[in-house]
Protein backbone atom coordinates (compact mmCIF):
# COMPACT_ATOMS: atom_id res chain seq x y z
CA UNK A 1 0.00 0.00 0.00
CA UNK A 2 1.22 3.50 -0.83
CA UNK A 3 0.33 6.36 1.50
CA UNK A 4 0.83 9.93 0.35
CA UNK A 5 2.14 12.59 2.72
CA UNK A 6 0.51 15.40 0.72
CA UNK A 7 -3.12 16.41 0.86
CA UNK A 8 -5.42 15.60 -2.03
CA UNK A 9 -6.78 19.15 -1.76
CA UNK A 10 -3.32 20.51 -2.58
CA UNK A 11 -3.41 18.51 -5.79
CA UNK A 12 -6.75 19.90 -6.97
CA UNK A 13 -6.48 23.44 -5.54
CA UNK A 14 -5.98 24.98 -8.99
CA UNK A 15 -9.23 23.43 -10.26
CA UNK A 16 -11.20 24.73 -7.29
CA UNK A 17 -9.83 28.26 -7.65
CA UNK A 18 -10.62 28.11 -11.37
CA UNK A 19 -14.32 28.25 -10.54
CA UNK A 20 -15.04 24.73 -11.70
CA UNK A 21 -17.17 24.10 -8.60
CA UNK A 22 -20.77 25.21 -9.02
CA UNK A 23 -22.76 26.16 -5.92
CA UNK A 24 -26.51 26.61 -5.50
CA UNK A 25 -28.08 27.98 -2.33
CA UNK A 26 -31.64 26.69 -2.72
CA UNK A 27 -31.57 23.77 -5.14
CA UNK A 28 -33.68 20.64 -5.40
CA UNK A 29 -31.86 17.45 -6.41
CA UNK A 30 -34.05 14.84 -8.11
CA UNK A 31 -33.35 11.17 -8.61
CA UNK A 32 -35.96 10.64 -11.34
CA UNK A 33 -37.51 12.34 -14.38
CA UNK A 34 -40.99 12.58 -12.84
CA UNK A 35 -39.61 14.70 -9.97
CA UNK A 36 -41.11 12.35 -7.39
CA UNK A 37 -37.85 11.21 -5.81
CA UNK A 38 -36.28 14.21 -4.06
CA UNK A 39 -32.76 13.42 -2.90
CA UNK A 40 -32.00 16.79 -1.31
CA UNK A 41 -33.31 20.33 -0.97
CA UNK A 42 -31.08 23.25 -0.03
CA UNK A 43 -27.47 24.17 -0.60
CA UNK A 44 -25.41 21.95 -2.94
CA UNK A 45 -22.02 22.05 -4.61
CA UNK A 46 -21.34 20.34 -7.93
CA UNK A 47 -17.73 19.20 -7.97
CA UNK A 48 -15.50 19.06 -11.07
CA UNK A 49 -15.98 15.28 -11.25
CA UNK A 50 -19.81 15.78 -11.35
CA UNK A 51 -20.42 14.46 -7.86
CA UNK A 52 -22.85 16.53 -5.79
CA UNK A 53 -21.62 17.58 -2.33
CA UNK A 54 -24.21 18.21 0.37
CA UNK A 55 -23.66 20.45 3.44
CA UNK A 56 -23.74 17.34 5.64
CA UNK A 57 -20.57 16.05 3.98
CA UNK A 58 -22.36 13.37 1.98
CA UNK A 59 -21.68 12.98 -1.73
CA UNK A 60 -24.26 12.01 -4.32
CA UNK A 61 -23.06 10.03 -7.30
CA UNK A 62 -23.73 11.49 -10.76
CA UNK A 63 -25.46 8.19 -11.56
CA UNK A 64 -27.94 8.72 -8.71
CA UNK A 65 -28.87 12.29 -9.70
CA UNK A 66 -31.26 12.77 -12.61
CA UNK A 67 -31.25 16.57 -12.53
CA UNK A 68 -30.94 19.62 -10.30
CA UNK A 69 -33.33 22.58 -10.25
CA UNK A 70 -31.42 25.61 -8.96
Buried (B, 14 or more C-beta within 10 A) or exposed (E): EEEEEEEEEEEBEEEEEEEEBBEBEEBBBBBEEEEEEEBBEEEBBBBEEEBBBBEEEEBBEEEEBBEBEE
